[in-house]
């Protein structure tokens, strides 16, 4: 039983490594749609979101945001939402990225929410 477990673990890691190399290969070939789908299925959410960003598929990026750990991806998403005039979504993405300057700017310029700015200022100073 123990021996089979080691073999299975070894095969699993080889399998994952092979797929990861393939994902990188199709990304290099700029087949971003296929790469995004495969990254998403493999639960490489940051990589999937990066591929969707290259496709400008902001809806898919938005769906992946709860699984995204990258501040850079959240900021790119927020900027795209600003361009679309979706300031609430932009503010949420800036908050996740801890981009306090842009959170304050959005809340003052577009959302008319000075109370939120005060709370953010207090939270970021603590």
N, C-alpha and C positions, 0 to 999 in steps of 0.2 A: 504494500500500500504506500509506504513512504517513498519507495523508488518511483512509482508511477506519478506521485505528486510532483517530485522533482522534474521528471520528464515533462509533465504537463505545464509546469511553471516555465521551464526553459522554452518549450514550444510557444507558449503564450507570449513571452517577451520577444522572441524572434519574429513572431507574427505581427506584433504591435510595431516593432522596429521596421519591418518591411512595409507595412502600411504607411508609417510616418514618412519613410523615404519616398514612397509613391505620391503621397500628398504634396510633399515639397516639389517633386518632379512636375506634377501637373500645374502647380502654382507657377513654376518657372516658365512653363509653356503658356501661361496666361489663360488657362482654362479655369477661371475663377469660380464659375458656377458649379462645376463638378467638384472642385476643391472645397468650396464652402459646404456643399452637401455632405461630402465625406468627412470633413473635419467635424461637422455638427453631429453626424452619426457616431463618430469616435469620441465625442464629448471633449474635443479640443475647441472650446467655445471662443476663446480669444482669437485663435487662428481663423475659425469660421467667420467671426465678425469682421476680421480684417479683409477676408476675401469678399464678403458682402459689401463692405465699404468700397472696395475697388469697383464693384458692380453698381454702386450707388443704390443698393437695395436697403434703404433705411428702415423699411418695415421689418425686414428680417433681423437687422441689427437691433432694433427696438425689442423684438421678441427674445433675443438672446441676452439683453442687458442684465437681467437678474443673475446670470451665470458668469458675467464678465468681471474680471479682476483688474483689467488694465485701465488706468486713468486716461491714457492717451485715446483709447477707443471711446470712452464716455465723452471726452471733450470733442472728438470728431463728430460724434452723434449729436451733441448739443449744438455745435455750430451749424450742422445741417438743419436741425429743427428751428434754429433762429432764422435761417434763410427762408424756411417755409412759413415763418410767422407763428410757429407753435412754441410759444415762450414758456408755458408751464412745463412741457416735456424737456425743453432745453434747460430750464432751471433745475429739474430733478437730476438730469444727467450731470450738470455741473456740480450739484451737491454730492453725488456719488463719487465724482473725481476730486472732491474737496478743493475745487477751484473757486475760492471765496470771492475773489475780485469779480469774476463773471456772475456769480450768484447775486452779489450785491447790485451789479450793473443791471441785470435782467429785472430784478425785483423793483428797482427804482425807475428805470426807463420805460419798461413795457408792462409790468404787472401792477404798478401803483400799489406796492406792498411794503411800505417803510417799516411796519412792525416785524416782518420777516427779517429785514436787514438788521434790525436791532438784536433780534434773537441770534442771528448768525454771528454778528460781531461779538456778542457775549460768549457764545459757544467757542469761537475760534481763539478767544483770548484766554480761555481757561486752561 
